[in-house]
Amino acid sequence: MTIKEEFKSELESLHKSLIEVNDWMYENPELAFEEFETSKYLVNYIKKYDPEVAHPTHGLDTAFEVTFGKDGPLVVLCVEYDALPEIGHACGHNIIATCSIGAGLGLRNLVDQLGIRVKLLGTPAEEGGGGKIILLDNGAFEDAKCSMMIHPGPYDVANPTFSTIQQYKVEFFGKDAHAAGAPEEGINALDAQIQLFVNASTYRQQMLRTDRMHGVIKDGGFKPNIIPSYTSSEWYLRSLNEEGLNKLEQDFLNFVNGAAIATHLFIQCWLSIQEMPLIISLNLQRLRLKMVVIKLYLMELMEWVQQLLI
Protein backbone atom coordinates (compact mmCIF):
# COMPACT_ATOMS: atom_id res chain seq x y z
CA MET A 1 0.00 0.00 0.00
CA THR A 2 1.37 3.41 -0.95
CA ILE A 3 1.50 6.30 1.51
CA LYS A 4 -1.26 8.03 -0.40
CA GLU A 5 -3.44 4.93 -0.14
CA GLU A 6 -2.70 4.73 3.60
CA PHE A 7 -3.80 8.34 3.97
CA LYS A 8 -7.03 7.71 2.11
CA SER A 9 -7.68 4.68 4.29
CA GLU A 10 -7.16 6.81 7.43
CA LEU A 11 -9.61 9.41 6.13
CA GLU A 12 -12.16 6.75 5.36
CA SER A 13 -11.98 5.47 8.93
CA LEU A 14 -12.48 9.04 10.24
CA HIS A 15 -15.20 10.08 7.84
CA LYS A 16 -18.30 9.23 9.90
CA SER A 17 -17.01 10.81 13.10
CA LEU A 18 -15.84 13.92 11.24
CA ILE A 19 -19.35 14.40 9.85
CA GLU A 20 -20.65 14.21 13.42
CA VAL A 21 -18.12 16.87 14.51
CA ASN A 22 -19.15 19.09 11.62
CA ASP A 23 -22.86 18.77 12.41
CA TRP A 24 -22.37 19.33 16.15
CA MET A 25 -20.46 22.55 15.49
CA TYR A 26 -23.14 23.78 13.10
CA GLU A 27 -25.83 23.21 15.73
CA ASN A 28 -23.78 24.80 18.55
CA PRO A 29 -22.25 28.05 17.26
CA GLU A 30 -20.17 30.24 19.59
CA LEU A 31 -18.80 33.74 19.07
CA ALA A 32 -15.19 34.95 18.95
CA PHE A 33 -13.20 34.32 22.15
CA GLU A 34 -16.27 32.56 23.60
CA GLU A 35 -15.75 29.17 21.94
CA PHE A 36 -15.45 27.36 25.27
CA GLU A 37 -17.75 24.41 24.53
CA THR A 38 -16.54 24.13 20.95
CA SER A 39 -12.84 24.08 21.80
CA LYS A 40 -13.52 21.55 24.57
CA TYR A 41 -15.51 19.37 22.17
CA LEU A 42 -12.79 19.47 19.50
CA VAL A 43 -10.01 18.80 22.00
CA ASN A 44 -11.86 15.79 23.40
CA TYR A 45 -12.36 14.47 19.88
CA ILE A 46 -8.67 14.81 19.00
CA LYS A 47 -7.66 13.23 22.32
CA LYS A 48 -9.31 9.99 21.20
CA TYR A 49 -6.40 9.69 18.77
CA ASP A 50 -3.63 11.59 20.60
CA PRO A 51 -3.80 12.61 24.28
CA GLU A 52 -1.04 15.23 24.01
CA VAL A 53 -3.28 18.19 23.19
CA ALA A 54 -2.35 21.53 24.80
CA HIS A 55 -5.49 23.43 25.83
CA PRO A 56 -5.61 26.30 26.51
CA THR A 57 -2.42 27.57 24.91
CA HIS A 58 -0.53 30.69 23.79
CA GLY A 59 -2.48 33.02 26.06
CA LEU A 60 -5.94 32.26 24.66
CA ASP A 61 -8.45 30.31 26.71
CA THR A 62 -10.05 28.70 23.68
CA ALA A 63 -6.92 27.93 21.63
CA PHE A 64 -5.37 24.47 21.41
CA GLU A 65 -2.58 22.66 19.60
CA VAL A 66 -1.15 19.22 19.04
CA THR A 67 1.88 18.29 16.93
CA PHE A 68 2.39 14.97 15.18
CA GLY A 69 6.00 13.98 14.48
CA LYS A 70 9.33 14.87 16.09
CA ASP A 71 11.55 15.95 13.19
CA GLY A 72 11.38 17.71 9.86
CA PRO A 73 9.71 20.87 8.53
CA LEU A 74 6.59 21.97 10.40
CA VAL A 75 3.27 22.33 8.59
CA VAL A 76 0.52 24.12 10.54
CA LEU A 77 -3.11 23.28 9.80
CA CYS A 78 -5.37 26.06 11.11
CA VAL A 79 -8.59 25.01 12.80
CA GLU A 80 -11.18 27.80 12.89
CA TYR A 81 -14.40 27.42 14.89
CA ASP A 82 -15.97 30.74 15.89
CA ALA A 83 -19.32 31.75 14.40
CA LEU A 84 -21.12 34.96 13.45
CA PRO A 85 -23.71 36.73 15.64
CA GLU A 86 -27.31 35.79 14.87
CA ILE A 87 -26.54 33.67 11.77
CA GLY A 88 -24.14 31.09 13.22
CA HIS A 89 -21.69 29.25 10.95
CA ALA A 90 -22.54 31.18 7.77
CA CYS A 91 -18.82 31.31 6.90
CA GLY A 92 -18.46 27.56 7.29
CA HIS A 93 -15.95 27.44 10.13
CA ASN A 94 -17.44 24.09 11.09
CA ILE A 95 -16.26 22.83 7.70
CA ILE A 96 -12.85 24.48 8.08
CA ALA A 97 -12.34 22.83 11.47
CA THR A 98 -13.49 19.42 10.27
CA CYS A 99 -11.26 19.45 7.19
CA SER A 100 -8.14 20.56 9.06
CA ILE A 101 -8.66 18.07 11.87
CA GLY A 102 -9.33 15.30 9.36
CA ALA A 103 -6.17 16.16 7.42
CA GLY A 104 -4.06 16.27 10.58
CA LEU A 105 -5.39 13.03 12.02
CA GLY A 106 -5.10 11.38 8.64
CA LEU A 107 -1.39 12.25 8.56
CA ARG A 108 -0.59 11.51 12.21
CA ASN A 109 0.72 7.99 11.54
CA LEU A 110 2.51 8.96 8.33
CA VAL A 111 4.64 11.91 9.45
CA ASP A 112 7.72 9.82 10.22
CA GLN A 113 7.66 8.27 6.76
CA LEU A 114 7.32 11.73 5.26
CA GLY A 115 9.97 13.27 7.50
CA ILE A 116 7.71 16.15 8.55
CA ARG A 117 5.80 17.50 11.54
CA VAL A 118 2.14 18.46 11.37
CA LYS A 119 0.52 20.79 13.91
CA LEU A 120 -3.21 21.13 14.41
CA LEU A 121 -3.64 24.66 15.72
CA GLY A 122 -6.98 25.77 17.11
CA THR A 123 -7.35 29.44 16.10
CA PRO A 124 -10.17 31.27 17.91
CA ALA A 125 -11.74 34.60 16.98
CA GLU A 126 -11.33 34.76 13.22
CA GLU A 127 -14.54 36.76 12.87
CA GLY A 128 -13.22 40.17 13.86
CA GLY A 129 -11.12 39.23 16.85
CA GLY A 130 -7.71 38.76 15.20
CA GLY A 131 -7.09 35.46 16.98
CA LYS A 132 -4.36 34.37 14.58
CA ILE A 133 -2.51 37.66 15.12
CA ILE A 134 -2.46 37.00 18.86
CA LEU A 135 -1.28 33.44 18.28
CA LEU A 136 1.41 34.68 15.88
CA ASP A 137 2.63 37.23 18.42
CA ASN A 138 2.69 34.53 21.11
CA GLY A 139 4.80 32.11 19.07
CA ALA A 140 2.19 29.60 17.88
CA PHE A 141 3.56 29.69 14.33
CA GLU A 142 7.22 29.64 15.39
CA ASP A 143 9.35 27.39 13.16
CA ALA A 144 6.47 26.78 10.72
CA LYS A 145 7.53 26.28 7.10
CA CYS A 146 3.99 26.88 5.94
CA SER A 147 0.45 27.07 7.28
CA MET A 148 -2.72 26.22 5.47
CA MET A 149 -6.46 25.68 5.65
CA ILE A 150 -9.41 25.46 3.31
CA HIS A 151 -12.35 27.84 3.14
CA PRO A 152 -15.69 26.66 1.79
CA GLY A 153 -17.29 28.57 -1.06
CA PRO A 154 -19.65 28.20 -4.01
CA TYR A 155 -16.78 27.56 -6.44
CA ASP A 156 -13.16 26.35 -6.47
CA VAL A 157 -10.36 28.95 -6.37
CA ALA A 158 -6.78 27.79 -6.98
CA ASN A 159 -5.14 31.19 -6.40
CA PRO A 160 -7.38 33.34 -4.18
CA THR A 161 -7.02 37.10 -3.78
CA PHE A 162 -6.15 38.24 -0.25
CA SER A 163 -6.87 41.69 1.12
CA THR A 164 -5.81 43.78 4.07
CA ILE A 165 -8.37 44.80 6.66
CA GLN A 166 -8.61 47.58 9.22
CA GLN A 167 -11.38 47.54 11.81
CA TYR A 168 -12.73 50.61 13.57
CA LYS A 169 -15.25 51.42 16.26
CA VAL A 170 -16.57 54.99 15.97
CA GLU A 171 -18.30 56.63 18.95
CA PHE A 172 -20.04 60.01 18.90
CA PHE A 173 -20.85 61.86 22.13
CA GLY A 174 -23.51 64.58 22.20
CA LYS A 175 -26.17 65.78 24.63
CA ASP A 176 -29.57 64.27 25.26
CA ALA A 177 -32.74 66.32 25.35
CA HIS A 178 -36.47 65.87 24.82
CA ALA A 179 -36.98 65.66 21.08
CA ALA A 180 -40.39 67.37 21.24
CA GLY A 181 -40.12 69.60 24.31
CA ALA A 182 -36.61 71.05 23.95
CA PRO A 183 -34.82 69.78 20.82
CA GLU A 184 -32.66 72.90 20.68
CA GLU A 185 -31.03 71.80 23.94
CA GLY A 186 -29.73 68.57 22.46
CA ILE A 187 -26.75 67.56 20.34
CA ASN A 188 -27.78 64.56 18.27
CA ALA A 189 -25.16 61.80 18.19
CA LEU A 190 -27.27 59.77 15.77
CA ASP A 191 -27.12 62.57 13.20
CA ALA A 192 -23.35 62.21 13.19
CA GLN A 193 -23.52 58.47 12.53
CA ILE A 194 -26.00 59.02 9.70
CA GLN A 195 -23.74 61.70 8.21
CA LEU A 196 -20.79 59.33 8.43
CA PHE A 197 -22.72 56.69 6.49
CA VAL A 198 -23.74 59.28 3.89
CA ASN A 199 -20.08 60.30 3.52
CA ALA A 200 -19.01 56.69 3.04
CA SER A 201 -21.83 55.95 0.59
CA THR A 202 -20.98 59.01 -1.52
CA TYR A 203 -17.30 58.03 -1.54
CA ARG A 204 -18.06 54.56 -2.91
CA GLN A 205 -18.93 56.04 -6.32
CA GLN A 206 -15.24 56.76 -6.92
CA MET A 207 -13.75 54.03 -4.75
CA LEU A 208 -11.55 51.38 -6.37
CA ARG A 209 -13.54 48.26 -7.17
CA THR A 210 -11.09 46.21 -5.10
CA ASP A 211 -11.59 48.38 -1.97
CA ARG A 212 -14.34 48.04 0.61
CA MET A 213 -15.74 50.35 3.29
CA HIS A 214 -18.70 48.92 5.19
CA GLY A 215 -20.17 49.39 8.64
CA VAL A 216 -23.14 48.89 10.95
CA ILE A 217 -24.64 51.03 13.71
CA LYS A 218 -24.31 49.14 16.97
CA ASP A 219 -25.94 51.71 19.27
CA GLY A 220 -28.33 54.26 17.81
CA GLY A 221 -30.25 55.54 20.82
CA PHE A 222 -33.14 54.45 23.02
CA LYS A 223 -36.45 56.17 22.19
CA PRO A 224 -37.64 58.46 19.38
CA ASN A 225 -38.49 61.21 21.88
CA ILE A 226 -34.97 61.24 23.32
CA ILE A 227 -32.22 62.91 21.30
CA PRO A 228 -29.36 60.39 21.49
CA SER A 229 -26.33 61.58 23.41
CA TYR A 230 -24.28 58.51 22.43
CA THR A 231 -24.05 56.32 19.34
CA SER A 232 -21.51 53.83 18.06
CA SER A 233 -20.75 52.01 14.84
CA GLU A 234 -18.28 49.37 13.68
CA TRP A 235 -16.47 49.49 10.34
CA TYR A 236 -14.29 47.27 8.16
CA LEU A 237 -11.92 48.84 5.65
CA ARG A 238 -10.38 46.53 3.04
CA SER A 239 -7.81 47.00 0.28
CA LEU A 240 -5.41 44.82 -1.70
CA ASN A 241 -2.25 46.16 -0.04
CA GLU A 242 -0.98 48.35 2.77
CA GLU A 243 -0.61 51.42 0.56
CA GLY A 244 -4.23 51.21 -0.55
CA LEU A 245 -5.41 50.60 2.99
CA ASN A 246 -3.53 53.64 4.31
CA LYS A 247 -5.28 55.87 1.77
CA LEU A 248 -8.66 54.32 2.52
CA GLU A 249 -8.07 54.78 6.23
CA GLN A 250 -7.19 58.47 5.88
CA ASP A 251 -10.28 59.12 3.79
CA PHE A 252 -12.43 57.31 6.34
CA LEU A 253 -11.02 59.36 9.23
CA ASN A 254 -11.80 62.50 7.25
CA PHE A 255 -15.39 61.32 6.92
CA VAL A 256 -15.57 60.74 10.69
CA ASN A 257 -14.17 64.17 11.47
CA GLY A 258 -16.44 65.81 8.91
CA ALA A 259 -19.52 64.21 10.45
CA ALA A 260 -18.45 65.38 13.91
CA ILE A 261 -17.81 68.95 12.76
CA ALA A 262 -21.16 69.15 10.96
CA THR A 263 -23.08 68.04 14.05
CA HIS A 264 -20.96 69.65 16.81
CA LEU A 265 -20.08 66.24 18.28
CA PHE A 266 -17.15 64.89 20.28
CA ILE A 267 -15.78 61.68 18.77
CA GLN A 268 -13.71 58.69 19.70
CA CYS A 269 -12.43 56.44 16.95
CA TRP A 270 -10.97 53.12 18.08
CA LEU A 271 -8.69 50.99 15.95
CA SER A 272 -9.80 47.44 16.69
CA ILE A 273 -7.38 45.28 14.77
CA GLN A 274 -5.31 45.32 11.61
CA GLU A 275 -4.62 42.32 9.44
CA MET A 276 -2.27 42.23 6.48
CA PRO A 277 -1.95 39.37 4.00
CA LEU A 278 1.37 37.62 4.52
CA ILE A 279 2.75 36.24 1.26
CA ILE A 280 5.82 34.07 1.76
CA SER A 281 8.07 32.81 -1.02
CA LEU A 282 9.66 29.53 0.07
CA ASN A 283 12.82 28.00 -1.36
CA LEU A 284 12.05 24.36 -0.59
CA GLN A 285 14.84 22.72 -2.66
CA ARG A 286 15.28 19.22 -1.20
CA LEU A 287 12.09 19.61 0.86
CA ARG A 288 10.08 20.27 -2.27
CA LEU A 289 9.28 16.64 -2.98
CA LYS A 290 7.97 16.13 0.54
CA MET A 291 5.81 19.23 0.27
CA VAL A 292 4.46 18.07 -3.07
CA VAL A 293 3.56 14.77 -1.43
CA ILE A 294 1.62 16.69 1.22
CA LYS A 295 -0.12 18.58 -1.56
CA LEU A 296 -1.22 15.31 -3.14
CA TYR A 297 -2.58 14.02 0.16
CA LEU A 298 -4.61 17.15 0.81
CA MET A 299 -5.56 17.97 -2.77
CA GLU A 300 -9.25 17.34 -2.19
CA LEU A 301 -9.20 19.66 0.82
CA MET A 302 -6.67 22.28 -0.28
CA GLU A 303 -6.47 22.42 -4.07
CA TRP A 304 -5.54 26.09 -4.06
CA VAL A 305 -2.26 25.33 -2.29
CA GLN A 306 -1.02 23.55 -5.43
CA GLN A 307 0.04 26.77 -7.12
CA LEU A 308 2.29 27.64 -4.17
CA LEU A 309 4.10 24.32 -4.20
CA ILE A 310 4.75 23.74 -7.92
C-alpha positions as CSV (number, residue, x, y, z in Angstrom):
1,M,0.0,0.0,0.0
2,T,1.4,3.4,-1.0
3,I,1.5,6.3,1.5
4,K,-1.3,8.0,-0.4
5,E,-3.4,4.9,-0.1
6,E,-2.7,4.7,3.6
7,F,-3.8,8.3,4.0
8,K,-7.0,7.7,2.1
9,S,-7.7,4.7,4.3
10,E,-7.2,6.8,7.4
11,L,-9.6,9.4,6.1
12,E,-12.2,6.7,5.4
13,S,-12.0,5.5,8.9
14,L,-12.5,9.0,10.2
15,H,-15.2,10.1,7.8
16,K,-18.3,9.2,9.9
17,S,-17.0,10.8,13.1
18,L,-15.8,13.9,11.2
19,I,-19.3,14.4,9.9
20,E,-20.6,14.2,13.4
21,V,-18.1,16.9,14.5
22,N,-19.2,19.1,11.6
23,D,-22.9,18.8,12.4
24,W,-22.4,19.3,16.2
25,M,-20.5,22.6,15.5
26,Y,-23.1,23.8,13.1
27,E,-25.8,23.2,15.7
28,N,-23.8,24.8,18.6
29,P,-22.2,28.1,17.3
30,E,-20.2,30.2,19.6
31,L,-18.8,33.7,19.1
32,A,-15.2,35.0,18.9
33,F,-13.2,34.3,22.1
34,E,-16.3,32.6,23.6
35,E,-15.8,29.2,21.9
36,F,-15.5,27.4,25.3
37,E,-17.7,24.4,24.5
38,T,-16.5,24.1,20.9
39,S,-12.8,24.1,21.8
40,K,-13.5,21.5,24.6
41,Y,-15.5,19.4,22.2
42,L,-12.8,19.5,19.5
43,V,-10.0,18.8,22.0
44,N,-11.9,15.8,23.4
45,Y,-12.4,14.5,19.9
46,I,-8.7,14.8,19.0
47,K,-7.7,13.2,22.3
48,K,-9.3,10.0,21.2
49,Y,-6.4,9.7,18.8
50,D,-3.6,11.6,20.6
51,P,-3.8,12.6,24.3
52,E,-1.0,15.2,24.0
53,V,-3.3,18.2,23.2
54,A,-2.3,21.5,24.8
55,H,-5.5,23.4,25.8
56,P,-5.6,26.3,26.5
57,T,-2.4,27.6,24.9
58,H,-0.5,30.7,23.8
59,G,-2.5,33.0,26.1
60,L,-5.9,32.3,24.7
61,D,-8.5,30.3,26.7
62,T,-10.1,28.7,23.7
63,A,-6.9,27.9,21.6
64,F,-5.4,24.5,21.4
65,E,-2.6,22.7,19.6
66,V,-1.1,19.2,19.0
67,T,1.9,18.3,16.9
68,F,2.4,15.0,15.2
69,G,6.0,14.0,14.5
70,K,9.3,14.9,16.1
71,D,11.6,16.0,13.2
72,G,11.4,17.7,9.9
73,P,9.7,20.9,8.5
74,L,6.6,22.0,10.4
75,V,3.3,22.3,8.6
76,V,0.5,24.1,10.5
77,L,-3.1,23.3,9.8
78,C,-5.4,26.1,11.1
79,V,-8.6,25.0,12.8
80,E,-11.2,27.8,12.9
81,Y,-14.4,27.4,14.9
82,D,-16.0,30.7,15.9
83,A,-19.3,31.8,14.4
84,L,-21.1,35.0,13.5
85,P,-23.7,36.7,15.6
86,E,-27.3,35.8,14.9
87,I,-26.5,33.7,11.8
88,G,-24.1,31.1,13.2
89,H,-21.7,29.2,10.9
90,A,-22.5,31.2,7.8
91,C,-18.8,31.3,6.9
92,G,-18.5,27.6,7.3
93,H,-16.0,27.4,10.1
94,N,-17.4,24.1,11.1
95,I,-16.3,22.8,7.7
96,I,-12.8,24.5,8.1
97,A,-12.3,22.8,11.5
98,T,-13.5,19.4,10.3
99,C,-11.3,19.5,7.2
100,S,-8.1,20.6,9.1
101,I,-8.7,18.1,11.9
102,G,-9.3,15.3,9.4
103,A,-6.2,16.2,7.4
104,G,-4.1,16.3,10.6
105,L,-5.4,13.0,12.0
106,G,-5.1,11.4,8.6
107,L,-1.4,12.2,8.6
108,R,-0.6,11.5,12.2
109,N,0.7,8.0,11.5
110,L,2.5,9.0,8.3
111,V,4.6,11.9,9.5
112,D,7.7,9.8,10.2
113,Q,7.7,8.3,6.8
114,L,7.3,11.7,5.3
115,G,10.0,13.3,7.5
116,I,7.7,16.1,8.6
117,R,5.8,17.5,11.5
118,V,2.1,18.5,11.4
119,K,0.5,20.8,13.9
120,L,-3.2,21.1,14.4
121,L,-3.6,24.7,15.7
122,G,-7.0,25.8,17.1
123,T,-7.3,29.4,16.1
124,P,-10.2,31.3,17.9
125,A,-11.7,34.6,17.0
126,E,-11.3,34.8,13.2
127,E,-14.5,36.8,12.9
128,G,-13.2,40.2,13.9
129,G,-11.1,39.2,16.8
130,G,-7.7,38.8,15.2
131,G,-7.1,35.5,17.0
132,K,-4.4,34.4,14.6
133,I,-2.5,37.7,15.1
134,I,-2.5,37.0,18.9
135,L,-1.3,33.4,18.3
136,L,1.4,34.7,15.9
137,D,2.6,37.2,18.4
138,N,2.7,34.5,21.1
139,G,4.8,32.1,19.1
140,A,2.2,29.6,17.9
141,F,3.6,29.7,14.3
142,E,7.2,29.6,15.4
143,D,9.3,27.4,13.2
144,A,6.5,26.8,10.7
145,K,7.5,26.3,7.1
146,C,4.0,26.9,5.9
147,S,0.5,27.1,7.3
148,M,-2.7,26.2,5.5
149,M,-6.5,25.7,5.7
150,I,-9.4,25.5,3.3
151,H,-12.3,27.8,3.1
152,P,-15.7,26.7,1.8
153,G,-17.3,28.6,-1.1
154,P,-19.7,28.2,-4.0
155,Y,-16.8,27.6,-6.4
156,D,-13.2,26.4,-6.5
157,V,-10.4,28.9,-6.4
158,A,-6.8,27.8,-7.0
159,N,-5.1,31.2,-6.4
160,P,-7.4,33.3,-4.2
161,T,-7.0,37.1,-3.8
162,F,-6.1,38.2,-0.3
163,S,-6.9,41.7,1.1
164,T,-5.8,43.8,4.1
165,I,-8.4,44.8,6.7
166,Q,-8.6,47.6,9.2
167,Q,-11.4,47.5,11.8
168,Y,-12.7,50.6,13.6
169,K,-15.3,51.4,16.3
170,V,-16.6,55.0,16.0
171,E,-18.3,56.6,19.0
172,F,-20.0,60.0,18.9
173,F,-20.9,61.9,22.1
174,G,-23.5,64.6,22.2
175,K,-26.2,65.8,24.6
176,D,-29.6,64.3,25.3
177,A,-32.7,66.3,25.4
178,H,-36.5,65.9,24.8
179,A,-37.0,65.7,21.1
180,A,-40.4,67.4,21.2
181,G,-40.1,69.6,24.3
182,A,-36.6,71.0,24.0
183,P,-34.8,69.8,20.8
184,E,-32.7,72.9,20.7
185,E,-31.0,71.8,23.9
186,G,-29.7,68.6,22.5
187,I,-26.8,67.6,20.3
188,N,-27.8,64.6,18.3
189,A,-25.2,61.8,18.2
190,L,-27.3,59.8,15.8
191,D,-27.1,62.6,13.2
192,A,-23.4,62.2,13.2
193,Q,-23.5,58.5,12.5
194,I,-26.0,59.0,9.7
195,Q,-23.7,61.7,8.2
196,L,-20.8,59.3,8.4
197,F,-22.7,56.7,6.5
198,V,-23.7,59.3,3.9
199,N,-20.1,60.3,3.5
200,A,-19.0,56.7,3.0
201,S,-21.8,56.0,0.6
202,T,-21.0,59.0,-1.5
203,Y,-17.3,58.0,-1.5
204,R,-18.1,54.6,-2.9
205,Q,-18.9,56.0,-6.3
206,Q,-15.2,56.8,-6.9
207,M,-13.8,54.0,-4.7
208,L,-11.6,51.4,-6.4
209,R,-13.5,48.3,-7.2
210,T,-11.1,46.2,-5.1
211,D,-11.6,48.4,-2.0
212,R,-14.3,48.0,0.6
213,M,-15.7,50.4,3.3
214,H,-18.7,48.9,5.2
215,G,-20.2,49.4,8.6
216,V,-23.1,48.9,10.9
217,I,-24.6,51.0,13.7
218,K,-24.3,49.1,17.0
219,D,-25.9,51.7,19.3
220,G,-28.3,54.3,17.8
221,G,-30.3,55.5,20.8
222,F,-33.1,54.4,23.0
223,K,-36.5,56.2,22.2
224,P,-37.6,58.5,19.4
225,N,-38.5,61.2,21.9
226,I,-35.0,61.2,23.3
227,I,-32.2,62.9,21.3
228,P,-29.4,60.4,21.5
229,S,-26.3,61.6,23.4
230,Y,-24.3,58.5,22.4
231,T,-24.1,56.3,19.3
232,S,-21.5,53.8,18.1
233,S,-20.7,52.0,14.8
234,E,-18.3,49.4,13.7
235,W,-16.5,49.5,10.3
236,Y,-14.3,47.3,8.2
237,L,-11.9,48.8,5.7
238,R,-10.4,46.5,3.0
239,S,-7.8,47.0,0.3
240,L,-5.4,44.8,-1.7
241,N,-2.3,46.2,0.0
242,E,-1.0,48.3,2.8
243,E,-0.6,51.4,0.6
244,G,-4.2,51.2,-0.5
245,L,-5.4,50.6,3.0
246,N,-3.5,53.6,4.3
247,K,-5.3,55.9,1.8
248,L,-8.7,54.3,2.5
249,E,-8.1,54.8,6.2
250,Q,-7.2,58.5,5.9
251,D,-10.3,59.1,3.8
252,F,-12.4,57.3,6.3
253,L,-11.0,59.4,9.2
254,N,-11.8,62.5,7.3
255,F,-15.4,61.3,6.9
256,V,-15.6,60.7,10.7
257,N,-14.2,64.2,11.5
258,G,-16.4,65.8,8.9
259,A,-19.5,64.2,10.4
260,A,-18.4,65.4,13.9
261,I,-17.8,69.0,12.8
262,A,-21.2,69.1,11.0
263,T,-23.1,68.0,14.0
264,H,-21.0,69.6,16.8
265,L,-20.1,66.2,18.3
266,F,-17.2,64.9,20.3
267,I,-15.8,61.7,18.8
268,Q,-13.7,58.7,19.7
269,C,-12.4,56.4,16.9
270,W,-11.0,53.1,18.1
271,L,-8.7,51.0,16.0
272,S,-9.8,47.4,16.7
273,I,-7.4,45.3,14.8
274,Q,-5.3,45.3,11.6
275,E,-4.6,42.3,9.4
276,M,-2.3,42.2,6.5
277,P,-1.9,39.4,4.0
278,L,1.4,37.6,4.5
279,I,2.7,36.2,1.3
280,I,5.8,34.1,1.8
281,S,8.1,32.8,-1.0
282,L,9.7,29.5,0.1
283,N,12.8,28.0,-1.4
284,L,12.0,24.4,-0.6
285,Q,14.8,22.7,-2.7
286,R,15.3,19.2,-1.2
287,L,12.1,19.6,0.9
288,R,10.1,20.3,-2.3
289,L,9.3,16.6,-3.0
290,K,8.0,16.1,0.5
291,M,5.8,19.2,0.3
292,V,4.5,18.1,-3.1
293,V,3.6,14.8,-1.4
294,I,1.6,16.7,1.2
295,K,-0.1,18.6,-1.6
296,L,-1.2,15.3,-3.1
297,Y,-2.6,14.0,0.2
298,L,-4.6,17.1,0.8
299,M,-5.6,18.0,-2.8
300,E,-9.3,17.3,-2.2
301,L,-9.2,19.7,0.8
302,M,-6.7,22.3,-0.3
303,E,-6.5,22.4,-4.1
304,W,-5.5,26.1,-4.1
305,V,-2.3,25.3,-2.3
306,Q,-1.0,23.6,-5.4
307,Q,0.0,26.8,-7.1
308,L,2.3,27.6,-4.2
309,L,4.1,24.3,-4.2
310,I,4.8,23.7,-7.9
